[in-house]
Amino acid sequence: MEVLPPTREEVERLPLPELLHRAQQLGADISFAHDRNEIIEALAGQRRQILARYSEELQKFKLKLEGQSQEIELTKQHYQGTYDRVEQAVTDRFAQLHDQLLRKEVEVRGHLAYLKNSGDEVITDCSSAMDKELSILQDTLVRCQSKNLDVLDIQPASTAITVTVPALSGKCFDFADIPALDLGSLKVTLDLNASSRMMQMEPPNLRGLYQKPELSHPASQNYNVHPPRSYGYDAYGAAGNSYPGQHSVHQHPSNSRLNDNFSPVPGYGAPSLSQQASNDPGIDVLTFPPDPEIEMKQDNAGLTLRLVPNAASEVVGRKANEVFSEGLHVWKVRLDNIQESLLGMVDSRDLSSAGAGDGFFWSPLRRDVHGKRGRASPTLSSIPVAQQGDVLKMTYDAGAGTLRATQNGVDRGLLCTDLRGMLSPCFIFARGEGLTLLQ
């Protein structure tokens, strides 16, 4: 059985013979010791030599970590620099578009004013010519109907009367419209990944000194696999905190928008799927009517809904049987395979099966909104883009008329305000896409 070095408390309370025996077992130089204090000093001197070598290894490892920290700092500077450049490029591009639109508007309105003036002149000339002819005809008619002897001077025409009068034709003003401006080619991407890198520190060489039991080192901790040590000491042998978990931000291939790829890892306090279900008594259990184009599967995690890939319609909306008009209501969804699909609420009387209908709908991946109900929150665009596997907790406060979202346990704030009526949770699925209601 290996002999452990005594702690400070032990060296003060151990009987002197036992303390002397322990020091001899540990190989401490006690040839000069004559009392307890000298034995303690011998043990402390031995420990200082051990810690001196350990400090050398810690210093070397510190240099490695500082090098890694410098790499992170350089990447951070590059990250901020590229953001500033892209942000300025976006500003400049839309400023150019704005200037082009203003110039075109001035040009079109100027041409429209010119056409209006020309048309006014034509209309005025035609009206004057017609008024003149009508005036001549009216004078002749009055003379013909005279009661005095002037009628003897009027001789009716013996042949056909021909007069030249103006005529107008055409469709008048017309507007040759153009298709809506397509800005789909304007895209912003982010290529940034964070992962764990194992950096190993060897224990100090204690040859010639007391060989302490093998020290654990940082290589034994994989940042997002092993949980923190429960006994309260870090890899260096001192009380402290564990490494943080892994985070990753990368470009989503399907929609070319930024993605926030943070998922809590079970073992660090994150609930498992079964714990994320309706073990929370505040979660509403949603039910749905059968639909031949929507697959419904119930398992321990919850109810999975998926629009079949060969559905007749590209998108199909399906609202829950439950109707909410008062109180607080909560439901959770896991995004199993979502790209174009929408989440939200719809008027329970709306019979539409495709499209947004009379409601409010939000795309957690594209971060756009649809529908005729409610008012989108101004902070909606700041919500990180969701990813497959994310768990969204939707909270509808019928009294306040608000719909709030929590993403992987992080409150993302309000999605919509002024959302009231006889409403039901609703999902609009694209072909082959689906999600799971954690119930």
SEFI-789480 format. One line per 8 residues: number of its first residue (from 0); their letters; for each residue x, y, z of N, C-alpha, C. Coordinates in steps of 0.1 Angstrom, whole numbers, plus 5000, padded with zeros to 4 digits. Atoms other than C-alpha are relative to their C-alpha. Layout:
REM SEFI-789480
NUM = a = X:Y:Z:X:Y:Z:X:Y:Z  ...
END
This chain:
REM SEFI-789480
0 = mevlpptr = 5008:4988:5000:5000:5000:5000:5009:5012:5000  4992:4988:5000:5014:5034:4990:4997:5009:5011  5001:4990:4989:5021:5060:5016:4997:5014:4995  5003:4987:5004:5004:5093:5011:5006:5010:5009  4994:4990:4991:5021:5125:5023:4989:5006:5009  5009:4995:4991:5005:5139:5054:4996:5015:4996  5004:4986:5002:4985:5171:5052:5005:5009:5011  4995:4991:4989:4992:5202:5073:4993:4997:5013
8 = eeverlpl = 5007:5003:4988:4965:5192:5097:5005:4988:5006  4995:5013:4995:4979:5157:5100:5013:5001:5007  4986:4999:4994:5015:5167:5107:4999:5007:5014  5001:4993:4988:5002:5188:5136:4993:4992:5011  5008:5009:4990:4980:5161:5153:5005:4986:5001  4995:5013:4999:4999:5129:5145:5009:4998:5012  4990:5002:4990:5018:5114:5174:5014:5001:4994  4987:4998:5005:5055:5121:5171:5006:4987:4994
16 = pellhraq = 4994:5012:5006:5066:5084:5166:4993:4997:4986  5007:5002:5013:5039:5080:5138:5005:5009:4990  4995:4990:5009:5050:5112:5122:5014:4997:4995  4986:5004:5004:5086:5101:5122:5000:4988:4991  5001:5012:5008:5077:5067:5108:4995:5004:4986  5006:4996:5013:5056:5084:5080:5011:5007:4992  4989:4993:5007:5085:5107:5071:5010:4991:4995  4990:5010:5005:5109:5078:5069:4994:4992:4988
24 = qlgadisf = 5006:5007:5012:5085:5059:5046:4999:5008:4988  5001:4991:5012:5082:5089:5023:5014:5004:4995  4986:4997:5004:5120:5092:5021:5005:5014:5003  4995:4987:4996:5123:5126:5037:5013:5000:5007  4987:5000:4993:5157:5136:5050:4998:5006:5014  5003:4996:4986:5152:5137:5087:5012:4997:5009  4988:5003:4992:5188:5129:5098:5003:5011:5010  4997:4989:4991:5190:5163:5113:4989:5004:5009
32 = ahdrneii = 5012:4996:4992:5155:5164:5129:5001:4994:5014  5000:5003:4986:5153:5164:5166:4987:5002:5007  5013:4998:4995:5117:5175:5172:4990:5001:4989  5011:5000:5009:5083:5177:5156:5002:5011:4989  4999:4989:5009:5090:5211:5140:5010:4997:4989  4989:5003:5010:5122:5199:5123:4995:4989:4990  5005:5010:5009:5104:5168:5110:4990:5006:4990  5009:4994:5009:5076:5189:5096:5007:5009:4990
40 = ealagqrr = 4992:4992:5010:5102:5212:5080:5006:4992:4989  4994:5009:5010:5119:5182:5064:4989:4996:4990  5011:5004:5010:5085:5171:5049:4997:5011:4991  5003:4989:5008:5078:5206:5038:5011:5003:4989  4990:4998:5009:5112:5209:5022:5000:4990:4988  5001:5010:5011:5107:5176:5003:4988:5004:4991  5011:4996:5008:5073:5189:4991:5004:5012:4991  4997:4988:5009:5088:5222:4979:5009:4996:4988
48 = qilaryse = 4992:5005:5011:5113:5203:4958:4991:4994:4989  5009:5006:5009:5085:5183:4943:4992:5010:4992  5009:4990:5007:5063:5213:4936:5009:5010:4991  4992:4992:5008:5093:5232:4922:5001:4994:4986  5000:5006:5013:5096:5206:4894:4986:5000:4994  5014:4999:5005:5058:5205:4891:4997:5014:4994  5002:4986:5005:5059:5243:4887:5006:5002:4986  4993:4999:5013:5084:5239:4858:4991:4995:4989
56 = elqkfklk = 5009:5006:5010:5060:5216:4840:4988:5009:4998  5011:4991:5002:5031:5239:4847:5003:5012:4992  4996:4988:5008:5050:5269:4833:5001:4996:4986  4999:5004:5014:5058:5250:4801:4986:4998:4994  5013:5002:5005:5022:5240:4798:4992:5013:4998  5006:4987:5001:5011:5275:4805:5004:5007:4987  4996:4994:5013:5032:5286:4775:4992:4994:4988  5008:5006:5011:5014:5261:4753:4986:5006:5000
64 = legqsqei = 5014:4994:5000:4980:5274:4765:5000:5014:4996  4999:4986:5004:4991:5310:4760:5001:5001:4985  4999:5000:5015:5001:5301:4724:4986:4997:4994  5014:5003:5005:4966:5286:4719:4991:5012:5002  5008:4988:4998:4951:5317:4734:5003:5011:4990  4996:4990:5010:4970:5339:4710:4993:4996:4986  5007:5004:5012:4956:5318:4681:4985:5004:5000  5014:4997:4999:4921:5323:4694:4998:5016:4999
72 = eltkqhyq = 5001:4985:5000:4928:5361:4698:5001:5005:4985  4999:4996:5014:4940:5363:4662:4988:4997:4992  5013:5004:5006:4909:5344:4650:4989:5010:5003  5010:4990:4996:4888:5368:4670:5001:5013:4993  4998:4988:5007:4904:5398:4654:4996:4999:4986  5004:5002:5014:4899:5383:4620:4985:4999:4998  5015:5001:4999:4863:5375:4629:4994:5014:5000  5006:4987:4999:4856:5411:4639:5003:5008:4987
80 = gtydrveq = 4996:4992:5012:4875:5425:4609:4991:4996:4988  5008:5004:5011:4856:5403:4584:4985:5004:5002  5014:4995:4997:4823:5412:4601:4998:5015:4995  5000:4986:5004:4831:5449:4597:4999:5002:4985  5000:4998:5015:4839:5445:4560:4987:4996:4994  5013:5004:5006:4808:5425:4553:4989:5009:5003  5010:4991:4996:4786:5448:4572:5000:5013:4992  4999:4988:5008:4800:5478:4553:4996:4997:4986
88 = avtdrfaq = 5004:5004:5014:4796:5459:4520:4985:5000:4999  5015:5000:5001:4759:5453:4528:4995:5014:5000  5004:4987:5000:4755:5489:4537:5002:5007:4987  4998:4993:5013:4771:5501:4505:4991:4995:4989  5008:5005:5011:4752:5477:4483:4986:5005:5001  5014:4995:4999:4718:5487:4496:5000:5015:4998  5000:4986:5003:4728:5523:4494:5000:5003:4985  5000:4999:5015:4736:5518:4457:4986:4997:4995
96 = lhdqllrk = 5013:5003:5005:4703:5501:4452:4990:5011:5003  5009:4989:4996:4685:5529:4471:5002:5012:4990  4998:4989:5010:4702:5555:4448:4995:4997:4987  5006:5004:5013:4693:5536:4417:4985:5001:5000  5015:5000:4999:4657:5533:4428:4996:5015:5000  5004:4986:4999:4656:5571:4436:5001:5006:4986  4998:4994:5014:4671:5580:4402:4989:4995:4990  5010:5005:5009:4647:5557:4384:4986:5006:5003
104 = evevrghl = 5012:4994:4997:4618:5571:4403:4998:5014:4995  5000:4986:5005:4627:5607:4394:4998:5000:4985  5001:5001:5015:4631:5596:4357:4986:4997:4996  5013:5005:5003:4598:5578:4356:4990:5011:5003  5010:4989:4996:4579:5606:4374:5001:5012:4991  4999:4989:5010:4594:5632:4351:4994:4997:4987  5006:5004:5013:4584:5613:4320:4985:5000:5001  5015:5000:4998:4549:5608:4335:4995:5014:5000
112 = aylknsgd = 5005:4986:5000:4546:5646:4341:5000:5005:4985  4999:4996:5013:4557:5652:4305:4988:4995:4992  5011:5006:5006:4531:5628:4292:4987:5006:5004  5013:4994:4995:4504:5644:4314:4998:5014:4993  5001:4986:5006:4512:5679:4300:4996:4998:4985  5004:5002:5014:4510:5666:4264:4986:4995:4998  5014:5005:5001:4478:5647:4270:4990:5011:5003  5009:4989:4996:4463:5678:4287:4998:5009:4988
120 = evitdcss = 5001:4991:5011:4470:5699:4256:4991:4994:4989  5009:5007:5009:4454:5673:4233:4986:5000:5004  5014:5000:4995:4423:5670:4254:4994:5014:4999  5005:4986:5001:4420:5708:4256:4997:5005:4986  5002:4996:5014:4424:5713:4219:4987:4993:4994  5012:5008:5005:4398:5686:4211:4987:5006:5006  5012:4994:4994:4373:5701:4236:4997:5013:4994  5003:4987:5005:4377:5736:4222:4995:4999:4986
128 = amdkelsi = 5005:5002:5014:4372:5724:4186:4985:4996:5000  5014:5004:4999:4340:5706:4196:4991:5011:5005  5008:4989:4995:4328:5736:4216:4997:5010:4989  5002:4990:5011:4333:5758:4185:4989:4995:4990  5010:5006:5009:4313:5735:4162:4986:5000:5006  5014:5000:4994:4285:5731:4187:4995:5014:5001  5004:4986:4999:4284:5769:4191:4994:5005:4987  5005:4996:5014:4280:5775:4153:4987:4993:4997
136 = lqdtlvrc = 5013:5007:5002:4253:5748:4152:4989:5006:5008  5010:4995:4991:4235:5763:4181:4995:5014:4995  5004:4987:5005:4235:5798:4165:4990:4998:4988  5009:5002:5011:4220:5784:4133:4986:4995:5004  5012:5005:4994:4194:5765:4153:4991:5011:5005  5008:4989:4994:4183:5796:4171:4994:5009:4989  5006:4992:5011:4179:5816:4139:4989:4993:4993  5011:5008:5006:4158:5788:4124:4988:5001:5008
144 = qsknldvl = 5012:5000:4992:4135:5790:4153:4995:5014:5004  5004:4986:4998:4132:5828:4152:4986:5002:4997  5014:4996:5003:4097:5844:4153:4999:5012:4992  5001:4987:5008:4106:5875:4133:5003:4997:4986  4999:5002:5015:4111:5881:4096:5014:4996:4996  4987:5005:5004:4148:5871:4098:5000:4987:4994  5000:5014:5006:4138:5836:4088:5000:5001:4985  5000:5000:5014:4134:5849:4053:5014:5000:4994
152 = diqpasta = 4987:4999:5004:4171:5853:4051:5007:4986:5001  4993:5013:4998:4178:5816:4060:4995:4990:4990  5003:5010:5011:4179:5790:4032:5005:4987:5005  4996:5014:4996:4180:5753:4043:5010:4995:4990  4990:5007:5009:4209:5733:4029:4994:4990:4992  5006:5009:5010:4201:5714:3998:5009:4988:4998  4991:5012:5001:4231:5690:4001:5004:4997:5014  4995:5004:4987:4248:5671:4029:5010:5009:5006
160 = itvtvpal = 4991:4991:4993:4266:5691:4055:5012:4992:5006  4988:5007:4995:4302:5680:4063:5008:5010:5009  4992:4992:4991:4321:5694:4093:5012:4991:5005  4988:5008:4995:4355:5683:4106:5000:5002:5016  5000:4999:4986:4354:5675:4143:5012:4991:5006  4989:5008:4994:4382:5660:4166:4994:4987:5005  5004:5014:4995:4381:5623:4177:5012:4996:5009  4990:5006:4991:4400:5606:4206:4999:4985:5000
168 = sgkcfdfa = 5000:5014:4999:4411:5570:4208:5012:4996:5009  4988:5005:4993:4436:5548:4227:4996:4996:5014  5003:5005:4987:4438:5532:4262:5005:5010:5011  4995:4990:4991:4452:5564:4277:5013:4995:5008  4988:5003:4992:4478:5559:4305:5001:4985:5002  4998:5014:4998:4494:5525:4309:5014:4999:5008  4988:5002:4992:4521:5511:4333:5006:4987:4996  4993:5012:5003:4546:5486:4320:5008:4995:5012
176 = dipaldlg = 4993:5004:4987:4555:5469:4353:5011:4990:4997  4990:5010:5000:4585:5448:4360:4998:4990:5011  5001:5009:4989:4588:5417:4381:5006:5005:5013  4994:4995:4987:4596:5421:4418:5015:4998:5000  4986:5000:4999:4632:5428:4425:5005:4987:5007  4995:5012:4995:4651:5395:4431:5013:5002:5007  4988:4997:4993:4677:5400:4458:5006:4987:5006  4996:5012:4994:4682:5363:4464:5015:4997:4999
184 = slkvtldl = 4985:5003:5002:4718:5363:4452:5008:5007:5011  4993:4994:4989:4727:5386:4481:5000:4991:5012  5000:5009:4989:4739:5362:4508:5012:5003:5009  4990:4998:4990:4759:5364:4540:5003:4986:5006  4996:5013:4994:4778:5334:4553:5010:5002:5011  4990:5000:4990:4799:5326:4583:5007:4986:5001  4992:5012:4998:4827:5300:4585:5008:5001:5013  4993:4999:4987:4836:5296:4621:4997:4987:5008
192 = nassrmmq = 5003:5012:4993:4840:5264:4641:5009:5000:5013  4993:5002:4988:4850:5257:4677:4999:4986:5004  4999:5014:4996:4861:5223:4689:5010:4999:5011  4990:5002:4990:4882:5208:4716:5013:4995:4994  4987:5005:5004:4919:5202:4712:5007:4996:5013  4993:5005:4988:4937:5180:4737:5014:5004:5000  4986:4995:4998:4969:5195:4750:5005:4993:5013  4996:5009:4989:4988:5171:4773:5012:5006:5007
200 = meppnlrg = 4989:4996:4991:5011:5180:4802:5005:4987:5007  4994:5012:4993:5034:5152:4814:5003:5004:5015  4996:4997:4986:5039:5149:4852:5014:5002:5002  4985:4997:4998:5072:5161:4866:5008:4988:5003  4991:5011:4997:5102:5138:4868:5004:5002:5015  4997:5000:4986:5105:5131:4905:5011:4990:5005  4989:5009:4997:5135:5108:4903:5009:5006:5011  4992:4996:4989:5154:5110:4935:4992:5007:5011
208 = lyqkpels = 5009:4995:4990:5124:5125:4954:4989:4991:5002  5012:5007:4998:5092:5112:4968:4992:4999:4987  5008:5001:5012:5072:5098:4939:4985:5000:5004  5014:4999:4997:5037:5111:4944:4992:4992:4991  5009:5008:5009:5008:5090:4930:4998:5008:4988  5001:4994:5013:5003:5097:4894:4989:5011:5000  5009:4989:5001:4988:5131:4888:4991:4999:4988  5009:4999:5012:4958:5135:4865:5004:5013:4993
216 = hpasqnyn = 4996:4988:5008:4963:5160:4837:4989:5003:4990  5011:4996:5008:4942:5179:4812:4996:4990:4989  5004:5009:5011:4944:5152:4786:4989:4990:5003  5010:5009:4996:4921:5131:4807:4986:5006:4999  5013:4994:5001:4893:5156:4801:4997:5003:4985  5005:4997:5013:4876:5156:4767:4989:5010:5002  5009:4989:4996:4857:5189:4768:4986:4997:4999  5015:5002:5001:4823:5176:4757:4996:4986:5001
224 = vhpprsyg = 5003:5014:4998:4825:5139:4766:4999:4997:5014  4999:5003:4986:4835:5136:4802:4994:5011:5009  5005:4990:4991:4816:5154:4830:5011:5005:5009  4990:4995:4990:4835:5176:4855:5002:4990:5011  4997:5009:4989:4852:5158:4883:4992:5004:5012  5010:4997:4989:4829:5154:4913:5007:5003:5013  4993:4998:4987:4856:5156:4940:5005:5014:5001  4997:4986:4998:4862:5193:4934:5014:5005:4997
232 = ydaygaag = 4986:4996:5003:4898:5193:4921:5001:4999:4985  4999:5001:5015:4908:5201:4885:5012:4991:4997  4990:5009:5005:4934:5184:4864:5014:5003:5005  4988:4996:4995:4962:5203:4880:5002:4997:5015  4999:5004:4986:4955:5191:4915:4995:5010:5010  5005:4989:4991:4939:5223:4928:4985:5002:4997  5014:4998:5002:4903:5233:4934:4997:5010:4989  5002:4991:5012:4888:5249:4903:4989:4995:4992
240 = nsypgqhs = 5011:5003:5009:4864:5248:4874:5005:4991:4989  4997:5008:5011:4863:5224:4845:5000:5008:4987  5000:4993:5013:4867:5233:4808:4985:5002:4996  5014:4998:5006:4836:5247:4790:4997:4989:4990  5004:5010:5010:4816:5225:4767:5003:5006:4986  4997:4996:5014:4820:5226:4729:4989:5008:4994  5010:4992:5008:4803:5252:4707:5005:5000:4986  4997:4999:5014:4801:5254:4670:4991:5008:4992
248 = vhqhpsns = 5008:4991:5009:4789:5280:4645:5005:4997:4986  4996:5003:5014:4789:5271:4608:4989:5004:4990  5009:4997:5011:4773:5277:4575:4990:4989:4997  5010:5010:5003:4740:5258:4569:5000:4999:4984  4999:5001:5015:4742:5244:4533:4987:5003:4993  5013:4999:5007:4705:5248:4525:4995:5014:4998  5006:4986:5001:4697:5284:4532:5010:5011:5001  4990:4990:5000:4730:5302:4533:4998:5011:5010
256 = rlndnfsp = 5001:4991:4989:4723:5318:4566:5008:4995:5012  4991:5004:4989:4741:5318:4598:4992:4990:5009  5006:5010:4991:4735:5289:4621:5007:5001:5014  4995:5001:4987:4739:5287:4659:4999:4985:5005  5001:5014:4998:4749:5251:4666:5004:4996:5014  4997:5003:4986:4749:5249:4704:4989:4991:5005  5009:5010:4994:4733:5218:4719:5006:4996:5014  4995:5004:4987:4736:5211:4757:5003:4985:4999
264 = vpgygaps = 4995:5014:5000:4754:5178:4763:4995:4993:5013  5005:5007:4988:4737:5153:4787:5012:4997:5008  4989:5002:4990:4759:5150:4818:5005:5013:5005  4996:4986:4995:4764:5188:4821:4988:5007:5004  5012:4993:4995:4729:5195:4833:4989:5001:4990  5010:5000:5011:4711:5192:4799:4991:4988:5002  5010:5011:4999:4679:5171:4800:5001:4991:4988  5001:5009:5011:4676:5140:4779:4987:5002:4993
272 = lsqqasnd = 5013:4998:5007:4648:5137:4754:4988:4997:5008  5012:5004:4992:4626:5119:4778:4998:5010:5011  5001:4990:4990:4633:5146:4804:4994:5013:4994  5005:4988:5007:4624:5173:4778:4986:4999:4997  5014:5002:5003:4590:5158:4773:4991:5006:5011  5010:4993:4991:4559:5165:4793:5001:4995:5015  4998:5001:4986:4574:5155:4826:4998:5014:5007  5003:4986:4995:4570:5193:4830:4985:5001:5000
280 = pgidvltf = 5014:5000:4999:4534:5195:4842:4994:5012:4992  5005:4988:5007:4531:5229:4824:4999:4998:4985  5000:5002:5014:4534:5214:4789:4986:4995:4995  5012:5005:5005:4502:5211:4769:5002:4989:4990  4999:5012:5009:4496:5178:4751:4991:5004:4988  5007:4997:5012:4485:5186:4715:4996:4988:4992  5005:5011:5009:4464:5163:4693:4997:5005:4987  5003:4995:5014:4458:5164:4656:4991:4990:4993
288 = ppdpeiem = 5008:5009:5007:4432:5150:4633:5008:4992:4990  4992:5008:5010:4443:5122:4609:5000:5006:4987  4998:4994:5014:4456:5132:4575:5007:4990:4992  4993:5010:5008:4466:5108:4547:5013:5004:4996  4987:4995:5005:4495:5130:4537:5010:5003:5011  4991:4997:4989:4509:5135:4572:5002:4987:5008  4997:5012:4991:4526:5106:4590:5001:5005:5014  5000:4997:4986:4520:5106:4627:5005:4987:5008
296 = kqdnaglt = 4994:5011:4993:4541:5084:4650:5002:5004:5015  4999:4998:4986:4538:5082:4688:5011:4991:5006  4990:5008:4993:4568:5071:4709:5003:5006:5013  4997:4995:4986:4584:5077:4743:5003:5015:5000  4995:4985:5001:4598:5111:4731:4988:5009:4998  5011:4991:5003:4565:5124:4718:4993:4996:4987  5008:5002:5012:4543:5127:4687:5008:5006:4988  4993:4996:5012:4562:5129:4654:4991:5003:4988
304 = lrlvpnaa = 5009:4996:5011:4545:5147:4625:5010:5002:4988  4992:4998:5012:4559:5145:4589:4992:4999:4988  5007:5000:5013:4546:5154:4555:5007:4991:4990  4994:5011:5009:4552:5125:4531:5006:5007:4988  4992:4993:5011:4577:5133:4503:4992:5001:4987  5008:4999:5012:4551:5125:4476:4987:5006:5002  5013:4993:4997:4524:5147:4490:4995:5008:4987  5005:4994:5011:4501:5162:4464:5003:5015:5000
312 = sevvgrka = 4997:4986:4998:4508:5197:4477:5014:5002:5005  4986:4997:4996:4542:5213:4482:5000:5003:5015  5001:4997:4986:4531:5225:4516:4986:4997:5005  5013:5003:4993:4504:5214:4540:5000:5005:5014  5001:4996:4987:4492:5231:4571:4991:4991:5009  5008:5008:4991:4479:5212:4601:4999:5006:5014  5001:4993:4987:4465:5228:4632:4995:4989:5010  5004:5009:4989:4459:5211:4666:4985:5001:5003
320 = nevfsegl = 5014:5001:4996:4425:5201:4679:4998:5010:5011  5002:4991:4988:4431:5223:4710:4999:5015:4996  5003:4986:5002:4418:5259:4710:5003:5008:5012  4996:4991:4989:4434:5286:4732:4994:5014:4998  5005:4986:5000:4416:5318:4740:5002:5007:5013  4996:4994:4987:4427:5324:4776:5010:4992:5007  4990:5008:4992:4454:5314:4800:5013:5000:4993  4987:5002:5005:4490:5304:4795:5002:4986:4995
328 = hvwkvrld = 4998:5013:5007:4499:5275:4771:5014:4998:4995  4986:5003:5004:4532:5258:4764:5000:4987:4993  4997:5013:5007:4543:5232:4739:5014:5000:4995  4986:5001:5004:4577:5219:4729:5001:4992:4987  4998:5007:5012:4589:5208:4695:5015:4998:4998  4986:5003:5004:4621:5191:4683:5001:5001:4985  4999:4998:5015:4632:5201:4648:5008:4988:4994  4993:5012:5005:4639:5167:4632:5005:5002:4986
336 = niqesllg = 4995:4998:5014:4641:5177:4596:4992:5012:4995  5007:4988:5003:4631:5213:4590:5009:5009:4991  4993:4990:5009:4641:5237:4561:4991:5011:4997  5009:4990:5004:4611:5255:4548:4987:5000:5009  5013:5001:4992:4584:5245:4574:4999:5012:5010  5003:4989:4991:4568:5270:4597:4993:4996:5013  5007:5002:4987:4556:5271:4633:4992:5012:5004  5007:4988:4996:4529:5293:4647:4986:4996:5006
344 = mvdsrdls = 5014:5002:4996:4492:5297:4655:4991:5005:4990  5010:4996:5010:4461:5300:4634:4986:5001:5006  5014:4999:4996:4425:5309:4638:4994:4986:5000  5005:5014:5000:4407:5277:4649:4989:4998:4990  5011:5002:5010:4379:5284:4624:5006:5000:4986  4994:5000:5013:4404:5286:4595:5001:4986:4995  5001:5013:5006:4398:5256:4572:5011:4998:4990  4989:5001:5010:4429:5263:4550:5010:4989:5004
352 = sagagdgf = 4991:5011:4998:4452:5233:4546:5014:5003:4995  4987:4996:5006:4480:5251:4527:5001:5015:5002  4998:4985:4998:4496:5285:4532:4998:5004:5014  5000:4995:4987:4497:5307:4562:4986:5001:5007  5013:4999:4994:4460:5312:4566:4999:5012:5009  5002:4988:4991:4446:5336:4592:5007:4997:5013  4992:5003:4988:4474:5333:4618:5013:5007:4999  4986:4995:5000:4510:5340:4626:5009:4988:4999
360 = fwsplrrd = 4991:5011:5002:4538:5318:4614:5014:5005:4999  4986:4997:4999:4576:5318:4619:5008:4989:4995  4991:5010:5005:4604:5300:4602:5012:5001:5009  4988:5000:4991:4631:5291:4628:5013:4999:4993  4987:5001:5007:4657:5285:4601:5002:5012:4991  4999:4988:5009:4649:5314:4577:4998:5013:5008  5003:4988:4991:4638:5338:4605:4990:5010:4993  5010:4991:5005:4610:5352:4584:4986:4996:5005
368 = vhgkrgra = 5013:5002:4995:4573:5355:4593:4989:5001:4989  5011:5000:5009:4540:5350:4575:4987:5001:5008  5013:5000:4994:4503:5353:4582:4994:5014:5002  5008:4988:4999:4477:5380:4589:4998:5004:5015  5003:4997:4986:4475:5379:4627:5013:5005:5008  4989:4996:4991:4496:5396:4654:5009:5010:4994  4989:4991:5005:4526:5419:4651:5013:4994:5004  4986:5006:4998:4561:5405:4647:5008:5009:5009
376 = sptlssip = 4991:4993:4991:4585:5414:4675:5012:5006:4992  4989:4994:5007:4612:5439:4664:5013:4993:5003  4988:5007:4997:4638:5416:4681:5000:4986:4993  5001:5013:5006:4627:5386:4660:5013:4997:4992  4989:5002:5009:4656:5390:4635:5013:4997:5008  4988:5002:4993:4682:5388:4663:5000:4986:5006  5001:5014:4995:4671:5352:4673:5010:4992:4991  4991:5008:5008:4699:5328:4662:4992:4989:4992
384 = vaqqgdvl = 5006:5009:5009:4691:5305:4633:5000:4986:5007  5001:5013:4994:4678:5271:4646:5007:4990:4991  4994:5011:5008:4693:5238:4635:4992:4987:5003  5007:5013:4998:4681:5202:4632:5004:4995:5014  4998:5005:4987:4677:5187:4666:4998:5010:5011  5003:4991:4990:4671:5219:4684:4986:4998:5006  5013:5001:4994:4642:5220:4709:4995:5014:5003  5006:4987:4999:4619:5250:4708:4988:4998:5010
392 = kmtydaga = 5011:5000:4991:4596:5257:4737:4991:5013:4997  5009:4989:5004:4566:5279:4725:4991:5003:5012  5009:4996:4989:4547:5298:4752:4991:5011:4995  5011:4991:5004:4514:5315:4743:4993:5005:5012  5007:4994:4989:4500:5340:4768:4987:5007:4993  5012:4995:5007:4464:5345:4756:4995:5013:5006  5004:4987:4994:4457:5373:4781:5009:5012:4995  4991:4990:5005:4488:5393:4770:5000:5001:4985
400 = gtlratqn = 4999:5001:5015:4485:5382:4733:5014:4999:4995  4986:5001:5004:4521:5372:4731:5004:4986:4998  4994:5013:5003:4540:5342:4717:5015:5001:5002  4985:4999:4997:4575:5336:4731:5006:4986:4997  4992:5012:5004:4602:5311:4721:5012:4998:5009  4987:5004:4993:4629:5293:4741:5007:4989:4992  4993:5009:5009:4656:5276:4721:5011:4993:5009  4991:5008:4993:4675:5247:4738:5002:5006:5014
408 = gvdrgllc = 5000:4995:4986:4666:5262:4772:5004:5015:5001  4996:4985:4999:4677:5298:4763:4988:5008:4995  5012:4991:5003:4649:5324:4763:5004:5009:4989  4997:4992:5011:4649:5340:4729:4990:5012:4999  5009:4988:4999:4622:5366:4738:4987:4998:4992  5013:5001:5007:4589:5374:4720:5002:4999:4985  5001:5001:5015:4581:5363:4685:4989:5009:4995  5011:4993:5005:4548:5381:4683:4992:5006:5011
416 = tdlrgmls = 5009:4994:4991:4525:5405:4701:4987:5003:4994  5013:4997:5005:4489:5415:4698:4994:4988:4992  5004:5013:5007:4481:5378:4689:4988:4995:5009  5012:5003:4992:4445:5372:4701:4989:4993:4992  5011:5006:5007:4414:5352:4693:4999:4985:5004  5002:5014:4998:4403:5316:4692:5011:4993:4992  4989:5005:5008:4437:5302:4682:5004:4986:5004  4995:5013:4998:4452:5268:4678:5015:4999:4995
424 = pcfifarg = 4987:5002:5005:4489:5258:4675:4999:4993:4986  5000:5005:5013:4497:5250:4639:5014:4999:4994  4987:5001:5007:4525:5238:4617:4997:4999:4985  5001:5001:5015:4530:5242:4579:5012:4993:4996  4989:5009:5004:4551:5214:4565:5003:5001:4985  4996:5002:5014:4571:5212:4533:5002:4985:4998  4999:5014:5004:4574:5179:4515:5012:4993:5007  4990:5008:4994:4594:5153:4535:5005:5006:5013
432 = egltllq = 4995:4994:4988:4599:5176:4565:4991:4997:5012  5008:5004:4989:4588:5169:4600:5007:5005:5013  4995:4996:4987:4592:5176:4637:4993:4991:5011  5006:5009:4989:4584:5159:4671:4995:5009:5011  5005:4994:4989:4561:5173:4697:5004:4992:5013  4995:5006:4988:4578:5165:4730:4989:5000:5010  5012:5000:4991:4548:5154:4751:5002:4989:5011
END
